[in-house]
């Protein structure tokens, strides 16, 4: 009986390790067809394994939340974004398009290294005001157990704190 339990535990541990190695490989840090999306061009219904925030009037689909407006220009907001991401684990920048004020990231979960794809667009509302459109979604599975919503809400809250504390440049 005890030997059977030990074998089962070893099998589960080996499967977990194998999954972690598979999900952590370099191929998971590349975009796949259909993952490079322009947030303003999204049309519904969107999969349930993601969450997105958009400035009012920017998206063609009702966002999960309306992004805050920042009293800084879009380029400064992008700089604060970089600061905000410091300390985040498992993030890989897959695409950086400064001329389009756009980033695509992959963030791996801590345990099994499941990848989520995150698209970020910095939106200029006028010369001294900006916002951010943010679409975070799981690459695998139909559900994300609220992970992407929490990520978007947390990152936007941190960005608001940085923007309110940062002197304009």
KACOR-V776563 format. One line per field, one symbol per residue. ss: DSSP state (A for helix, B for strand, O for the rest). phi: phi as a letter, one per 40 degrees, with the letter a starting at -180 (. if undefined). burial: 1 if it has 16 or more other ideal C-beta (glycine too) atoms within 10 Angstrom, else 0. A space follows every 50 residues. Layout:
ss = ???
phi = ???
burial = ???
This chain:
ss = OAAAAAAAAAAAAAAAAAAAAAAOOAAAAOOOOOOOOOAAAOOOOOOOOB BBBBOOOOOOOOOOBBOOOBOOOAAAAAAAAAAAAOOOOOBBBBBBBAAA OBBBBBBBOOOOOOBBBBBBBBBBBBOOBBBBBBBBBBOOOOOOOOAAAA AAAAAAAAAAAAAAAOOOO
phi = .cccccccccccccccccccccccccccbbcbdgccbcccccbcccdcca aabacdgcbcbcccaccccbcaccccccccdccccdgccgcbccabbdcb fabbbbbcccccgccbbbbbbcbccadbbaabbbbbaccbgcbbfgcccc ccccccccccccccccccb
burial = 00000000000000000000001100010000000000100100010011 11111001101011001011011101110110011000000001000000 11111111000011111111111010001111111111100001001110 1110110110011000000
